């Protein structure tokens, strides 16, 4: 862009870019309504929520591998590295909000946009590493799932080779975008020699983003298709089929986010269309990339920890069954006329009594009622003595009736 930075024009970190480069020429987008994905609260909410979910699911996966089954592999190392780099990418992405992300490029100051470009350099490196590592982790996981010599195993090996080449190529482009790396964020640099992610040529910059995104989507489809062949095997149970369907839906979510990002990149030409405004048209594409890798980490982790932790989760919500039995206990009391009567805990008498009923009578009758051994055992603090008395009375009573039984009082 040609600007006003001529003789006598002082430029410092507080100089606005619109004063340096002038207003938009082809299309003035300064009056456009602000997209919802440019709101800081939306960006912070989505990134924080999905990063938290990624930490939870990957953490459960690593816990099961390290502490439960005690069988770790290269896929666990790769997913751990992914978690480190995607966390760094998420933090850097949130920092760019304070330096212009979501606002118009020309309304920023030189200092803000310089900081934004530095953060974008770091963000690009971490995102490229994250996308490659999570794919390599899933493919290495497939090597443990499928037997050697089977075509899913061979496809996994081929995928590891292709993803490694793809990831390494774009990592190099991210690390070395210019002959002098600082030219990638020095907007006042004279005749910088940059390419790829730092190119000032709209077509080259857009081609770099689109090629990376399209290949990323192709690899997502490739990885999703490899395990799905299990669904069509005749000996697979219904539960396994349902689990595969869930994983397929999660994989479809990753592919959807990836495809959406491709469309965003092509339509806005990496922030050059309809006018050059990368901080205004770029937030959604970058957000989709962060969400994509987080969802992919969830897809990679669920099959590892769920079969092991599912019984534990079930035990938390288990309902313990128990049964209550009632037993009618016979007891002997003296009625008002001094005659013996036999009753039970569930019965009733002329005065509304049972054991738990309300008895109305004289003090003598109530005292007779409490001579019952079972009641005495419950209410008498000297129940040891009362047990012995009750036992002696019972044996004496049974002896007069000519029956000899041994009673065990527990």
Secondary structure as the mmCIF struct_conf table of DSSP 4:
data_model
#
loop_
_struct_conf.conf_type_id
_struct_conf.id
_struct_conf.beg_label_comp_id
_struct_conf.beg_label_asym_id
_struct_conf.beg_label_seq_id
_struct_conf.end_label_comp_id
_struct_conf.end_label_asym_id
_struct_conf.end_label_seq_id
BEND BEND1 UNK A 4 UNK A 4
TURN_TY1_P TURN_TY1_P1 UNK A 7 UNK A 8
TURN_TY1_P TURN_TY1_P2 UNK A 13 UNK A 14
STRN STRN1 UNK A 16 UNK A 16
HELX_RH_AL_P HELX_RH_AL_P1 UNK A 17 UNK A 21
BEND BEND2 UNK A 23 UNK A 23
BEND BEND3 UNK A 25 UNK A 26
TURN_TY1_P TURN_TY1_P3 UNK A 30 UNK A 31
BEND BEND4 UNK A 32 UNK A 32
HELX_LH_PP_P HELX_LH_PP_P1 UNK A 33 UNK A 35
HELX_RH_3T_P HELX_RH_3T_P1 UNK A 36 UNK A 38
HELX_RH_AL_P HELX_RH_AL_P2 UNK A 40 UNK A 63
HELX_RH_PI_P HELX_RH_PI_P1 UNK A 64 UNK A 68
BEND BEND5 UNK A 69 UNK A 69
HELX_RH_AL_P HELX_RH_AL_P3 UNK A 74 UNK A 97
TURN_TY1_P TURN_TY1_P4 UNK A 98 UNK A 102
BEND BEND6 UNK A 103 UNK A 103
HELX_RH_3T_P HELX_RH_3T_P2 UNK A 105 UNK A 107
BEND BEND7 UNK A 108 UNK A 108
STRN STRN2 UNK A 109 UNK A 109
HELX_RH_AL_P HELX_RH_AL_P4 UNK A 110 UNK A 145
BEND BEND8 UNK A 146 UNK A 146
TURN_TY1_P TURN_TY1_P5 UNK A 148 UNK A 149
BEND BEND9 UNK A 150 UNK A 150
HELX_RH_AL_P HELX_RH_AL_P5 UNK A 151 UNK A 175
BEND BEND10 UNK A 177 UNK A 177
STRN STRN3 UNK A 178 UNK A 178
BEND BEND11 UNK A 179 UNK A 180
HELX_RH_3T_P HELX_RH_3T_P3 UNK A 181 UNK A 184
TURN_TY1_P TURN_TY1_P6 UNK A 185 UNK A 185
TURN_TY1_P TURN_TY1_P7 UNK A 187 UNK A 188
BEND BEND12 UNK A 190 UNK A 191
STRN STRN4 UNK A 194 UNK A 194
HELX_RH_3T_P HELX_RH_3T_P4 UNK A 196 UNK A 198
BEND BEND13 UNK A 200 UNK A 201
HELX_RH_AL_P HELX_RH_AL_P6 UNK A 202 UNK A 228
HELX_RH_3T_P HELX_RH_3T_P5 UNK A 229 UNK A 232
TURN_TY1_P TURN_TY1_P8 UNK A 234 UNK A 235
HELX_RH_AL_P HELX_RH_AL_P7 UNK A 238 UNK A 268
HELX_RH_3T_P HELX_RH_3T_P6 UNK A 269 UNK A 271
TURN_TY1_P TURN_TY1_P9 UNK A 272 UNK A 272
BEND BEND14 UNK A 273 UNK A 276
HELX_RH_AL_P HELX_RH_AL_P8 UNK A 278 UNK A 281
BEND BEND15 UNK A 282 UNK A 282
HELX_RH_AL_P HELX_RH_AL_P9 UNK A 283 UNK A 316
TURN_TY1_P TURN_TY1_P10 UNK A 317 UNK A 317
HELX_LH_PP_P HELX_LH_PP_P2 UNK A 328 UNK A 330
STRN STRN5 UNK A 331 UNK A 334
TURN_TY1_P TURN_TY1_P11 UNK A 336 UNK A 337
BEND BEND16 UNK A 338 UNK A 338
STRN STRN6 UNK A 340 UNK A 343
TURN_TY1_P TURN_TY1_P12 UNK A 345 UNK A 346
TURN_TY1_P TURN_TY1_P13 UNK A 350 UNK A 351
BEND BEND17 UNK A 352 UNK A 352
BEND BEND18 UNK A 354 UNK A 354
TURN_TY1_P TURN_TY1_P14 UNK A 355 UNK A 356
BEND BEND19 UNK A 357 UNK A 357
BEND BEND20 UNK A 361 UNK A 361
HELX_RH_AL_P HELX_RH_AL_P10 UNK A 363 UNK A 369
TURN_TY1_P TURN_TY1_P15 UNK A 370 UNK A 371
BEND BEND21 UNK A 372 UNK A 372
HELX_RH_AL_P HELX_RH_AL_P11 UNK A 373 UNK A 379
TURN_TY1_P TURN_TY1_P16 UNK A 381 UNK A 382
HELX_RH_AL_P HELX_RH_AL_P12 UNK A 383 UNK A 400
TURN_TY1_P TURN_TY1_P17 UNK A 401 UNK A 402
#
